Amino acid sequence: MASNKLLMLSVVAIFLPAMAMATDYIVGDDSRWTINFDYQAWAKDKVFYVGDKLVFQYPKGYHNVFKVNGTAFKNCDIPPANQALSSGNDTVVLNTPGRKWYICGVSNHCSAYAQKLFITVQYQYGWAPAPTPQILQVSQPWAPTPAPTPSSPSTPAPTPSVPDTIVTDPWASSPISSSPPLPTPLAPSWPPAPSLPTTPAPTPEPWAPTTLSVPETTVTDPWAPAPAPWAPSPVFSPPSLPTPTAPSWPPAPSPYPWI
């Protein structure tokens, strides 16, 4: 805590005189902020420090002040109107070091009449702010040495898995599958069927003559005449019916007895 307070007092002792010696600069001096004035020549022999102030004085409504970057300063690019200082007595505090650019955004005052200002702000006396001290931890010689933390056993890196490669013979018609074989289904155990006695076919004796089967052939006499092709077919005769026999009645008596 004591070292921190000492550091703060040192910073205050360095920057307090600079704050007390801050300077107010009226831009353009007697010419104020206007057109057709060389503001770079006005700022050439001046040194601006952090804490100094720039005062832009001009007739209200005729000019304004824009703080821009280097590109907008060079090209006279006008920022939005809500960023303008337009009171006629604008004060700009130089709080940070570095390059600063200012232009007038009314009409073409910047591009045609060179109404713009560029300055460089420095630290007081050219000093940079003191860096923040780093607190070093110094171990006491009598402090016990901390016990080493047991290191956990290193876990071996996982072995990358290599996909199975199917090796085929150059003469094989299809690749050999690397899948495991399926179990062969077991057939049910039935009692064996009784065997029937078989009678061997009779074997012919080697000396027995072979009987040849000759188809039957009807032999006709060569001298028998062939049936005439014009012979009429026999006429069909129906069977004869028996002739009915008249009944034997006694003769009727004659009506004429004298006959």
Kinemage of the C-alpha trace (Angstrom):
@kinemage 1
@onewidth
@group {chain A} dominant
@subgroup {mainchain}
@vectorlist {calphas} color= white
{ca met a 1} P 0.000 0.000 0.000
{ca ala a 2} L 2.810 2.410 0.836
{ca ser a 3} L 4.442 1.852 -2.555
{ca asn a 4} L 1.141 2.603 -4.356
{ca lys a 5} L 0.683 5.877 -2.473
{ca leu a 6} L 4.236 6.868 -3.309
{ca leu a 7} L 3.613 6.191 -6.991
{ca met a 8} L 0.449 8.323 -6.990
{ca leu a 9} L 2.258 11.226 -5.319
{ca ser a 10} L 5.011 10.990 -7.942
{ca val a 11} L 2.513 11.184 -10.800
{ca val a 12} L 0.761 14.178 -9.227
{ca ala a 13} L 4.105 15.913 -8.690
{ca ile a 14} L 4.982 15.470 -12.360
{ca phe a 15} L 1.690 16.517 -13.955
{ca leu a 16} L 0.543 19.222 -11.508
{ca pro a 17} L 3.044 21.834 -12.787
{ca ala a 18} L 2.086 20.988 -16.366
{ca met a 19} L -1.579 21.540 -15.587
{ca ala a 20} L -0.793 24.848 -13.943
{ca met a 21} L 1.262 25.925 -16.985
{ca ala a 22} L -1.440 25.075 -19.611
{ca thr a 23} L -1.706 27.675 -22.403
{ca asp a 24} L -4.774 29.000 -24.209
{ca tyr a 25} L -4.139 29.631 -27.913
{ca ile a 26} L -6.482 31.872 -29.916
{ca val a 27} L -6.374 30.281 -33.353
{ca gly a 28} L -5.145 32.845 -35.925
{ca asp a 29} L -4.391 35.417 -33.187
{ca asp a 30} L -5.857 38.723 -34.347
{ca ser a 31} L -7.236 37.252 -37.579
{ca arg a 32} L -9.212 34.676 -35.618
{ca trp a 33} L -10.879 31.716 -37.473
{ca thr a 34} L -11.506 32.932 -41.024
{ca ile a 35} L -10.762 32.307 -44.698
{ca asn a 36} L -7.659 33.184 -46.697
{ca phe a 37} L -5.294 32.713 -43.749
{ca asp a 38} L -2.248 30.403 -43.543
{ca tyr a 39} L -2.894 28.486 -40.319
{ca gln a 40} L 0.038 26.122 -40.870
{ca ala a 41} L 2.410 29.060 -40.814
{ca trp a 42} L 0.697 30.288 -37.636
{ca ala a 43} L 1.200 26.901 -35.885
{ca lys a 44} L 4.733 26.325 -37.184
{ca asp a 45} L 6.607 28.086 -34.344
{ca lys a 46} L 4.310 26.876 -31.555
{ca val a 47} L 4.577 23.757 -29.351
{ca phe a 48} L 1.319 22.350 -28.085
{ca tyr a 49} L 1.246 20.222 -24.917
{ca val a 50} L -1.337 18.073 -23.252
{ca gly a 51} L -3.629 20.382 -21.276
{ca asp a 52} L -3.383 23.332 -23.650
{ca lys a 53} L -6.522 24.805 -25.241
{ca leu a 54} L -7.416 25.984 -28.733
{ca val a 55} L -9.944 28.838 -28.935
{ca phe a 56} L -11.764 29.295 -32.258
{ca gln a 57} L -13.321 32.788 -32.496
{ca tyr a 58} L -15.450 33.858 -35.489
{ca pro a 59} L -18.752 35.554 -36.315
{ca lys a 60} L -21.486 33.095 -35.416
{ca gly a 61} L -23.245 31.737 -38.467
{ca tyr a 62} L -20.392 32.503 -40.867
{ca his a 63} L -18.047 29.652 -39.905
{ca asn a 64} L -17.911 26.484 -37.763
{ca val a 65} L -15.328 23.933 -36.556
{ca phe a 66} L -15.083 20.197 -37.268
{ca lys a 67} L -12.532 17.835 -35.731
{ca val a 68} L -11.575 15.313 -38.456
{ca asn a 69} L -8.934 12.716 -39.304
{ca gly a 70} L -6.019 13.019 -41.718
{ca thr a 71} L -7.911 11.803 -44.774
{ca ala a 72} L -10.871 14.137 -44.277
{ca phe a 73} L -8.411 16.998 -43.625
{ca lys a 74} L -6.646 16.360 -46.917
{ca asn a 75} L -9.825 15.950 -48.990
{ca cys a 76} L -11.914 18.508 -47.059
{ca asp a 77} L -14.595 15.901 -46.340
{ca ile a 78} L -17.329 17.497 -44.220
{ca pro a 79} L -18.680 15.333 -41.349
{ca pro a 80} L -22.373 15.336 -40.353
{ca ala a 81} L -23.668 18.712 -39.212
{ca asn a 82} L -24.417 17.508 -35.664
{ca gln a 83} L -20.648 17.164 -35.035
{ca ala a 84} L -19.903 20.839 -35.719
{ca leu a 85} L -18.889 23.480 -33.152
{ca ser a 86} L -20.778 26.638 -34.104
{ca ser a 87} L -21.024 28.921 -31.047
{ca gly a 88} L -18.576 31.528 -32.443
{ca asn a 89} L -16.273 31.069 -29.415
{ca asp a 90} L -15.425 27.320 -29.312
{ca thr a 91} L -12.789 25.993 -26.914
{ca val a 92} L -11.067 22.656 -27.604
{ca val a 93} L -9.014 21.080 -24.760
{ca leu a 94} L -5.991 19.052 -25.907
{ca asn a 95} L -6.354 16.105 -23.529
{ca thr a 96} L -4.277 13.546 -25.442
{ca pro a 97} L -1.012 13.679 -27.385
{ca gly a 98} L -0.781 13.109 -31.122
{ca arg a 99} L -1.871 14.723 -34.350
{ca lys a 100} L -5.024 16.861 -34.470
{ca trp a 101} L -6.925 18.118 -37.542
{ca tyr a 102} L -9.615 20.862 -37.722
{ca ile a 103} L -11.540 22.307 -40.688
{ca cys a 104} L -14.400 24.711 -41.449
{ca gly a 105} L -17.467 22.994 -42.891
{ca val a 106} L -19.268 26.028 -44.278
{ca ser a 107} L -19.612 25.995 -48.065
{ca asn a 108} L -16.173 25.515 -49.680
{ca his a 109} L -14.153 27.373 -47.037
{ca cys a 110} L -11.870 24.362 -46.528
{ca ser a 111} L -11.146 23.394 -50.126
{ca ala a 112} L -11.132 26.837 -51.782
{ca tyr a 113} L -9.916 29.111 -48.958
{ca ala a 114} L -7.681 26.767 -46.908
{ca gln a 115} L -9.606 27.302 -43.668
{ca lys a 116} L -8.089 24.323 -41.815
{ca leu a 117} L -5.549 23.680 -39.057
{ca phe a 118} L -3.129 20.798 -38.313
{ca ile a 119} L -1.087 20.540 -35.075
{ca thr a 120} L 0.881 17.938 -33.066
{ca val a 121} L 0.325 17.698 -29.305
{ca gln a 122} L 3.152 16.566 -27.026
{ca tyr a 123} L 3.508 15.621 -23.384
{ca gln a 124} L 4.701 18.351 -21.026
{ca tyr a 125} L 8.523 18.662 -21.294
{ca gly a 126} L 8.456 15.902 -23.867
{ca trp a 127} L 8.040 13.204 -21.181
{ca ala a 128} L 5.864 10.203 -21.639
{ca pro a 129} L 3.732 9.123 -18.684
{ca ala a 130} L 5.460 6.789 -16.263
{ca pro a 131} L 4.671 3.145 -16.914
{ca thr a 132} L 2.637 1.275 -14.346
{ca pro a 133} L 5.067 -0.510 -11.995
{ca gln a 134} L 4.918 -4.268 -11.902
{ca ile a 135} L 4.822 -5.911 -8.491
{ca leu a 136} L 7.318 -8.751 -8.289
{ca gln a 137} L 6.709 -11.593 -5.895
{ca val a 138} L 9.946 -12.335 -4.031
{ca ser a 139} L 10.009 -15.578 -2.111
{ca gln a 140} L 11.498 -15.462 1.367
{ca pro a 141} L 14.593 -17.630 1.873
{ca trp a 142} L 13.088 -19.158 4.996
{ca ala a 143} L 9.763 -20.000 3.416
{ca pro a 144} L 9.182 -23.753 3.104
{ca thr a 145} L 9.422 -25.133 -0.360
{ca pro a 146} L 5.989 -26.213 -1.530
{ca ala a 147} L 5.646 -29.907 -2.061
{ca pro a 148} L 5.631 -30.860 -5.698
{ca thr a 149} L 2.240 -31.641 -7.033
{ca pro a 150} L 2.076 -35.258 -8.091
{ca ser a 151} L 1.718 -35.348 -11.772
{ca ser a 152} L -1.097 -37.413 -13.055
{ca pro a 153} L -0.030 -40.321 -15.229
{ca ser a 154} L -0.048 -39.379 -18.785
{ca thr a 155} L -2.886 -40.877 -20.668
{ca pro a 156} L -1.641 -42.596 -23.794
{ca ala a 157} L -2.966 -41.143 -26.956
{ca pro a 158} L -5.694 -43.254 -28.495
{ca thr a 159} L -4.459 -45.455 -31.272
{ca pro a 160} L -6.089 -44.425 -34.505
{ca ser a 161} L -8.350 -47.114 -35.811
{ca val a 162} L -7.368 -48.489 -39.213
{ca pro a 163} L -10.222 -49.853 -41.302
{ca asp a 164} L -10.005 -53.522 -42.236
{ca thr a 165} L -8.515 -54.063 -45.657
{ca ile a 166} L -10.036 -56.763 -47.841
{ca val a 167} L -7.267 -58.658 -49.588
{ca thr a 168} L -8.233 -60.499 -52.700
{ca asp a 169} L -6.229 -62.910 -54.817
{ca pro a 170} L -5.611 -61.724 -58.353
{ca trp a 171} L -7.335 -64.844 -59.722
{ca ala a 172} L -10.308 -64.694 -57.380
{ca ser a 173} L -13.632 -63.796 -58.963
{ca ser a 174} L -15.025 -61.952 -55.976
{ca pro a 175} L -13.421 -60.290 -52.910
{ca ile a 176} L -13.152 -62.234 -49.710
{ca ser a 177} L -15.541 -60.855 -47.163
{ca ser a 178} L -14.020 -59.921 -43.817
{ca ser a 179} L -17.304 -60.345 -41.937
{ca pro a 180} L -17.389 -63.144 -39.332
{ca pro a 181} L -18.958 -66.438 -40.509
{ca leu a 182} L -22.524 -67.106 -39.487
{ca pro a 183} L -23.223 -70.166 -37.322
{ca thr a 184} L -24.344 -73.230 -39.292
{ca pro a 185} L -27.860 -74.322 -38.275
{ca leu a 186} L -27.979 -77.789 -36.738
{ca ala a 187} L -30.301 -80.341 -38.331
{ca pro a 188} L -32.699 -82.117 -35.958
{ca ser a 189} L -31.463 -85.503 -34.847
{ca trp a 190} L -34.032 -88.012 -36.128
{ca pro a 191} L -33.583 -91.810 -35.786
{ca pro a 192} L -32.273 -93.308 -39.034
{ca ala a 193} L -34.951 -94.836 -41.312
{ca pro a 194} L -34.814 -98.658 -41.625
{ca ser a 195} L -33.129 -99.763 -44.796
{ca leu a 196} L -35.181 -101.924 -47.201
{ca pro a 197} L -33.572 -105.051 -48.666
{ca thr a 198} L -32.643 -104.576 -52.260
{ca thr a 199} L -32.787 -107.464 -54.758
{ca pro a 200} L -29.964 -107.292 -57.228
{ca ala a 201} L -30.983 -107.491 -60.880
{ca pro a 202} L -30.209 -110.858 -62.538
{ca thr a 203} L -27.009 -110.840 -64.445
{ca pro a 204} L -27.209 -112.664 -67.817
{ca glu a 205} L -24.832 -115.496 -68.378
{ca pro a 206} L -22.045 -114.611 -70.758
{ca trp a 207} L -22.826 -117.764 -72.897
{ca ala a 208} L -26.589 -117.157 -73.165
{ca pro a 209} L -27.697 -116.140 -76.744
{ca thr a 210} L -29.236 -112.788 -77.132
{ca thr a 211} L -32.896 -112.921 -78.278
{ca leu a 212} L -33.784 -110.318 -80.824
{ca ser a 213} L -37.291 -109.047 -81.003
{ca val a 214} L -38.513 -108.869 -84.628
{ca pro a 215} L -41.666 -106.925 -85.334
{ca glu a 216} L -44.517 -108.978 -86.791
{ca thr a 217} L -45.019 -108.557 -90.539
{ca thr a 218} L -48.141 -109.552 -92.412
{ca val a 219} L -47.163 -111.447 -95.553
{ca thr a 220} L -49.536 -111.505 -98.463
{ca asp a 221} L -49.447 -113.750 -101.467
{ca pro a 222} L -48.013 -111.947 -104.431
{ca trp a 223} L -50.700 -113.455 -106.773
{ca ala a 224} L -53.712 -112.360 -104.696
{ca pro a 225} L -55.624 -109.624 -106.541
{ca ala a 226} L -55.906 -106.352 -104.852
{ca pro a 227} L -59.440 -105.210 -104.052
{ca ala a 228} L -61.020 -103.191 -106.825
{ca pro a 229} L -61.013 -99.532 -106.017
{ca trp a 230} L -64.484 -99.142 -107.733
{ca ala a 231} L -66.227 -101.891 -105.757
{ca pro a 232} L -69.381 -100.432 -104.159
{ca ser a 233} L -69.665 -100.566 -100.528
{ca pro a 234} L -72.107 -103.203 -99.255
{ca val a 235} L -75.722 -102.051 -98.999
{ca phe a 236} L -77.125 -101.974 -95.578
{ca ser a 237} L -80.217 -104.215 -95.296
{ca pro a 238} L -82.518 -103.667 -92.355
{ca pro a 239} L -83.572 -106.774 -90.530
{ca ser a 240} L -86.828 -108.428 -91.798
{ca leu a 241} L -89.853 -108.082 -89.576
{ca pro a 242} L -92.169 -111.042 -89.012
{ca thr a 243} L -95.412 -111.043 -91.074
{ca pro a 244} L -98.461 -110.624 -88.863
{ca thr a 245} L -100.865 -113.595 -88.883
{ca ala a 246} L -104.632 -112.890 -89.183
{ca pro a 247} L -106.750 -114.191 -86.371
{ca ser a 248} L -108.906 -117.215 -87.106
{ca trp a 249} L -112.497 -116.066 -86.474
{ca pro a 250} L -115.546 -118.222 -87.273
{ca pro a 251} L -117.384 -117.077 -90.370
{ca ala a 252} L -120.264 -114.724 -89.828
{ca pro a 253} L -123.776 -116.046 -90.727
{ca ser a 254} L -125.094 -114.819 -94.047
{ca pro a 255} L -128.041 -112.477 -93.908
{ca tyr a 256} L -129.434 -114.134 -96.886
{ca pro a 257} L -130.044 -117.735 -95.967
{ca trp a 258} L -131.421 -118.527 -99.367
{ca ile a 259} L -128.124 -117.814 -100.812
